[in-house]
Amino acid sequence: MRKAKNNLISFVNSVTVANITQAYDELGAALRQDRAVVVDLSDVAETDLTFVQLIEAARRKAAETGCDFKLRHPAQGAVLEVLERGGFLEDTASDRAKFWLQGTAQ
């Protein structure tokens, strides 16, 4: 489902309710490390609301603990479609929308 390198977590292919436990475990492990976390979603071909909610929870947890948590690239493709359908981007000035739409382009 994903490959990890240092502080970069890359999710690939399908990340849905069927395999969300692995994504949860890997994000949790990354957040417990004492370094910034960068998430790459550019190769996610299929996803659902479960994954978006997991990333949202991780983003909030990171903010609470002072961990730098960013997307490598702005949300696109399947992830962007779920965000739009779920109403996550309605307030484009919100921290949530800024997180999903701006990324960190590395």
Secondary structure as UniProt FT lines:
FT   STRAND          2..5
FT   TURN            6..7
FT   STRAND          8..15
FT   HELIX           17..19
FT   HELIX           20..32
FT   STRAND          37..47
FT   HELIX           49..65
FT   STRAND          69..71
FT   HELIX           77..85
FT   TURN            86..89
FT   TURN            92..93
FT   HELIX           95..102
//
